[in-house]
Amino acid sequence: MTVLGTAPERPASTDDRRTRAAPFVVVGTPGDRRVTLFGDALRAHGLPEPLVVPWRDVLAGAGFGIPERARVRVDSPGEDPVADGLLRGPGAPTRVGGGASWHAAFVRGLERVRRAVARTPGARLLGDVDEIAVMFDKRRSHARLLAAGVPVPPALPEPIAGYSHLRDLMARSGWGRVFVKPAHGSSASGIVALQVRAARIHAISSVELVRPRPEAAGRVGPELHNSLRVRAYTDEADVAMIIDTLAPDGLHVERWFPKASVDGRVFDLRVVVVGGRPTHAVVRASRGPMTNLHLGGTRGDLDQVRARLGAAGWERAMRTCARAAACFPGSVMVGVDLMVGIGWRRFAVAEVNAFGDLLPRLTGLPGSGAAGLDCHAAQVAHILALRSAA
């Protein structure tokens, strides 16, 4: 793996045109699994490993060069603590919050990448950076899907000022169960599944609430941290503290969509759409409302789900995912989180993910054109097919 070092912001002067017709460049974190998997996919197609532009350089505003005629893939900053600090400011990487700052810095970084590609002869982006920015804003992506007629859960239309405001809006809407999502979060960070029944409150979240200690000098409020252990909160004061802490960064609140279950576990589907075509799918099942695999969710039996939906139902599900991805036509890959309703007839898109392809060893669906290929290999095959067609 070759990391492109900092340099004045101008096209890199290289002999790549003689040694490598069109090099691949990944804006990512060196050594991150995503970068490694994409490099593996290139090698499997007989291509050299990609050059890597570190996100920490992009975010710091350091100059970086891109080889002429390069095809540039933008990937996730991953778990680089330096990049996280440049995105959200100083603090523990496990903390929840800072999403508004994260998104603003991320968009500035995307624009730097766009400018670098634009001034490099023959270079081109493999994905639309504006679409990536929208997918990292749950409010904007939900609105885009809704406008296109893609089924999504209803959402509260107003900005949420805090817990009291949220409860008022829920009462006015007649909603007793909602999912409260940070507008710019990912990987279920900060999400609260909230149920209200009369005076009873029940909230499920991966948030660990750390109350301020009276003796802690300089502490002015609670701290929220990501945890791999999902917690239940029944004290309204705790729930209010969590929502009030998250609200200034922006919240997106959706009505709870009751999901179907298999073998006593609710589930949803992560469907990877490559070039507009659903190519990979995994069942994410859980005994709680959050199905994320890193939060204790398990991979369910896809054949069982397909059989229960039937051929027509499965086709409708995949068509729904393709319609969601079509809202982002400049993106080679879109990860779609699809919920199946309790009666197995309704579908709703919970999320669209710009970097939703981290599913190692998962091979493509039969008849998808990606059978036998993992998510990254399928993307490389699609990119090379586009080049051949051109």
C-alpha positions in Angstrom: 0.0 0.0 0.0 1.4 3.4 -1.0 0.4 6.5 0.9 0.5 9.7 -1.0 2.3 12.2 1.2 1.5 15.9 1.6 2.5 18.1 -1.2 1.5 21.5 -2.7 -2.1 21.2 -4.0 -1.4 20.5 -7.6 -1.5 17.3 -9.7 1.2 14.9 -8.8 4.1 14.7 -11.3 4.5 11.0 -12.0 5.3 8.6 -14.8 2.0 6.7 -14.1 0.9 7.2 -17.7 3.7 5.0 -18.8 3.6 2.5 -15.9 0.0 2.4 -15.0 -2.7 3.6 -17.4 -5.2 4.6 -14.8 -4.2 4.2 -11.1 -6.8 3.9 -8.4 -6.6 6.3 -5.4 -8.6 5.8 -2.2 -9.2 8.7 0.2 -9.3 6.7 3.4 -7.3 5.6 6.4 -4.1 3.6 5.7 -4.4 0.1 7.1 -8.2 0.4 7.6 -10.2 -2.7 6.7 -12.1 -0.9 4.0 -8.9 0.2 2.2 -7.5 -3.3 2.6 -10.6 -5.0 1.2 -10.7 -2.6 -1.8 -7.0 -3.3 -2.4 -7.7 -7.1 -2.3 -10.4 -6.6 -4.9 -8.1 -4.7 -7.2 -5.5 -7.5 -6.9 -8.1 -10.1 -7.6 -8.7 -8.4 -10.9 -5.0 -8.3 -11.7 -4.6 -4.6 -10.8 -2.1 -2.9 -8.5 -3.0 -1.8 -5.0 -4.5 1.7 -4.7 -2.6 4.7 -3.7 -4.0 6.1 -0.4 -4.7 9.7 0.5 -5.1 9.8 4.3 -8.3 11.5 5.5 -6.2 13.2 8.3 -4.3 15.0 5.6 -7.4 16.0 3.7 -9.1 17.3 6.9 -6.0 19.2 8.1 -6.0 21.1 4.8 -2.6 19.7 3.8 -1.8 19.6 0.1 -2.0 16.3 -1.6 -1.3 15.3 -5.1 -3.4 12.9 -7.3 -1.8 11.1 -10.3 -3.1 12.0 -13.7 -6.0 9.9 -15.0 -6.5 8.4 -11.5 -9.9 7.0 -10.5 -10.5 8.3 -7.0 -12.7 6.4 -4.5 -13.8 8.2 -1.4 -14.1 5.9 1.6 -14.9 6.2 5.3 -12.4 7.9 7.7 -12.8 4.8 9.7 -11.6 4.8 13.3 -8.6 7.0 13.0 -8.5 9.0 16.2 -6.6 11.9 14.6 -9.2 12.1 11.8 -12.0 12.0 14.4 -10.4 14.9 16.3 -10.2 16.9 13.1 -13.8 16.2 12.4 -15.4 16.7 15.8 -12.7 18.5 17.8 -10.8 17.2 20.8 -12.3 14.6 23.1 -12.6 10.9 23.6 -13.3 9.0 20.4 -16.0 7.0 22.2 -18.1 10.1 22.9 -21.5 10.6 21.3 -22.1 14.0 19.8 -20.4 16.6 17.8 -22.3 15.4 14.7 -22.9 18.9 13.3 -19.2 19.8 13.5 -18.3 16.3 12.1 -20.6 16.8 9.1 -19.4 20.4 8.4 -15.7 19.3 8.5 -16.5 16.2 6.5 -18.2 18.3 3.7 -15.2 20.7 3.6 -12.9 17.6 3.2 -15.1 16.3 0.4 -14.9 19.6 -1.4 -11.1 19.6 -1.1 -11.1 16.1 -2.7 -13.4 17.4 -5.5 -11.1 20.3 -6.2 -8.0 18.2 -6.3 -9.6 15.8 -8.8 -11.0 18.6 -10.9 -7.5 20.2 -11.4 -5.8 16.9 -12.2 -5.7 16.0 -15.9 -7.9 12.9 -16.7 -8.7 12.2 -13.0 -12.3 11.4 -12.0 -14.2 10.6 -8.9 -15.9 7.2 -8.6 -18.7 8.7 -6.6 -20.6 11.9 -6.2 -19.3 13.7 -3.1 -22.5 15.8 -2.8 -24.5 12.5 -2.6 -22.1 11.3 0.1 -22.8 14.4 2.1 -26.6 13.9 1.7 -26.4 10.3 2.9 -24.6 11.5 6.0 -27.6 13.8 6.8 -30.5 11.7 7.9 -33.0 14.5 7.5 -31.9 15.3 3.9 -31.7 11.7 2.8 -35.1 10.9 4.3 -36.6 13.9 2.5 -35.0 12.8 -0.8 -36.3 9.3 -0.5 -39.8 10.5 0.5 -39.9 12.9 -2.5 -39.0 10.0 -4.8 -41.9 7.8 -3.4 -39.6 5.4 -1.7 -41.3 4.0 1.4 -39.8 5.4 4.6 -41.2 5.7 8.1 -43.1 9.0 8.8 -40.8 11.6 10.5 -41.4 14.6 12.7 -41.0 17.7 10.5 -39.7 20.2 13.0 -36.3 20.6 14.5 -36.3 19.1 17.9 -35.3 21.5 20.6 -35.1 18.9 23.4 -36.9 16.3 25.4 -39.9 18.3 26.3 -40.4 19.5 22.8 -40.0 15.9 21.5 -42.7 14.7 23.9 -45.0 17.5 22.9 -44.6 16.7 19.2 -45.1 13.0 19.9 -48.4 13.7 21.7 -49.6 16.0 18.9 -48.8 13.3 16.3 -50.3 10.5 18.4 -47.1 8.6 18.4 -46.1 6.5 21.4 -43.0 4.9 19.9 -40.3 6.6 18.0 -36.7 6.2 16.9 -34.6 9.3 17.8 -31.6 9.5 15.6 -28.7 12.0 15.6 -29.0 13.7 12.2 -25.3 13.0 11.3 -24.6 9.8 13.3 -23.6 6.4 12.0 -23.4 2.8 13.2 -26.4 3.5 15.6 -24.3 6.0 17.5 -26.7 8.0 19.8 -29.9 6.3 18.5 -32.6 6.0 21.1 -35.6 3.7 20.6 -38.2 5.5 22.8 -41.6 4.1 24.0 -44.0 6.1 26.0 -47.1 4.6 27.6 -49.0 6.8 30.1 -46.4 7.7 32.7 -44.1 4.8 31.8 -40.9 5.5 29.8 -38.8 2.9 28.2 -35.8 3.7 26.1 -33.2 1.4 24.4 -29.9 2.8 23.4 -26.2 2.0 23.0 -25.5 5.3 24.8 -23.8 5.1 28.1 -24.9 8.1 30.2 -22.2 9.5 32.5 -23.7 12.0 34.9 -21.5 14.9 36.0 -20.0 14.5 39.5 -20.4 17.4 41.9 -16.7 17.3 42.7 -15.6 17.2 39.0 -14.2 20.7 38.3 -15.1 22.1 34.9 -17.8 19.5 34.2 -20.9 21.4 33.2 -23.1 18.6 31.9 -23.5 14.8 31.3 -21.2 12.8 29.0 -22.6 10.4 26.5 -20.4 7.5 25.2 -20.9 4.8 22.7 -21.0 1.3 24.1 -21.2 -2.1 22.6 -23.7 -3.0 25.3 -27.3 -1.9 24.6 -28.9 -0.4 27.7 -32.5 0.1 28.8 -33.4 3.4 30.5 -36.7 3.8 32.5 -35.9 6.9 34.5 -37.4 9.8 32.6 -34.7 12.2 33.9 -32.0 10.0 32.3 -33.8 9.9 29.0 -34.4 13.6 29.1 -30.7 14.2 29.8 -29.7 12.1 26.8 -32.1 13.7 24.4 -31.3 17.2 25.6 -27.6 16.6 25.2 -28.1 15.3 21.6 -30.6 17.9 20.4 -28.2 20.8 19.7 -26.4 18.7 17.1 -29.7 18.0 15.3 -32.1 15.1 15.6 -34.2 13.1 13.1 -37.2 11.4 14.7 -39.1 8.7 12.9 -42.2 6.8 13.9 -41.4 3.3 15.1 -41.8 0.8 12.2 -42.8 -2.6 13.7 -40.5 -5.2 12.1 -41.1 -8.8 11.2 -39.3 -11.5 13.2 -37.7 -14.9 12.5 -37.0 -17.4 15.2 -38.0 -14.9 17.9 -35.7 -12.1 16.7 -36.7 -9.0 14.8 -34.7 -8.3 11.7 -33.9 -6.0 8.9 -31.8 -6.4 5.7 -28.6 -4.6 4.7 -28.7 -4.7 0.9 -25.7 -3.5 -1.1 -26.7 -1.9 -4.4 -23.9 -1.7 -7.0 -24.4 0.2 -10.2 -28.2 0.4 -9.4 -28.5 -3.4 -9.0 -28.9 -5.2 -5.6 -26.0 -7.5 -5.4 -25.5 -8.5 -1.8 -27.8 -8.9 1.2 -27.4 -9.9 4.8 -30.1 -10.5 7.5 -29.4 -8.6 10.7 -31.4 -10.1 13.6 -31.7 -9.1 17.2 -33.9 -9.6 20.3 -34.0 -5.9 20.7 -34.9 -3.0 18.4 -31.4 -2.4 17.2 -30.0 -5.0 14.7 -26.5 -3.6 14.1 -24.1 -6.5 14.1 -21.6 -4.7 16.3 -24.3 -4.2 19.0 -25.0 -7.9 19.4 -27.1 -8.5 16.3 -26.5 -11.7 14.4 -26.5 -12.7 10.8 -29.8 -14.5 10.1 -30.8 -17.0 7.5 -31.3 -15.2 4.2 -32.8 -18.2 2.6 -35.4 -18.4 5.3 -36.4 -14.8 4.9 -36.6 -15.2 1.1 -38.8 -18.2 1.4 -41.1 -16.4 3.8 -41.4 -13.4 1.5 -41.9 -15.6 -1.5 -40.6 -14.8 -5.0 -42.9 -11.8 -5.5 -42.2 -10.3 -2.0 -38.4 -10.7 -2.5 -38.6 -9.0 -5.8 -40.5 -6.1 -4.3 -38.0 -5.9 -1.5 -35.1 -5.7 -4.0 -36.9 -3.3 -6.2 -37.4 -1.0 -3.2 -33.7 -1.0 -2.5 -32.9 -0.3 -6.1 -35.3 2.7 -6.0 -33.6 4.0 -2.9 -30.2 3.7 -4.5 -31.5 5.4 -7.6 -32.0 8.6 -5.5 -28.2 8.7 -5.5 -27.3 8.0 -9.2 -23.8 9.3 -9.0 -22.8 6.6 -6.4 -21.3 3.4 -7.5 -22.5 1.7 -4.3 -25.3 2.5 -1.8 -25.9 0.4 1.3 -29.7 0.2 2.0 -31.1 -0.8 5.3 -34.6 -2.3 4.5 -37.2 -3.1 7.2 -39.8 -5.7 6.6 -43.1 -5.0 8.3 -44.7 -7.3 10.9 -47.1 -8.8 8.3 -44.3 -9.4 5.8 -46.1 -7.2 3.2 -44.8 -3.7 3.9 -41.3 -2.4 3.5 -39.6 0.8 4.7 -36.1 2.1 4.2 -34.5 2.9 7.5 -31.1 4.2 6.2 -29.0 4.7 3.2 -25.3 4.4 3.7 -22.5 5.8 1.6 -20.0 3.4 3.1 -22.3 0.4 3.7 -20.2 -2.2 2.1 -18.1 -3.5 5.0 -19.4 -7.0 4.8 -16.3 -9.2 4.6 -16.6 -12.6 2.9 -20.2 -12.0 1.9 -20.7 -13.1 -1.8 -23.2 -11.8 -4.3 -26.8 -12.9 -4.7 -27.5 -15.5 -7.4 -28.5 -13.8 -10.7 -27.3 -10.4 -9.5 -24.2 -10.4 -11.7 -22.0 -10.5 -8.6 -22.4 -14.2 -7.7 -19.1 -15.4 -6.2 -17.8 -11.8 -5.7 -17.6 -9.9 -2.4 -18.9 -6.4 -2.1 -15.6 -4.7 -3.1 -14.9 -7.1 -5.9 -18.3 -6.5 -7.4 -17.7 -2.7 -7.3 -14.3 -3.1 -9.1 -15.9 -5.3 -11.7 -18.6 -2.7 -12.3 -16.1 0.1 -12.6 -14.0 -1.9 -15.1 -17.1 -2.7 -17.1 -18.0 1.0 -17.3 -14.4 1.7 -18.5 -14.7 -0.9 -21.2 -18.1 0.4 -22.3 -16.7 3.9 -22.6 
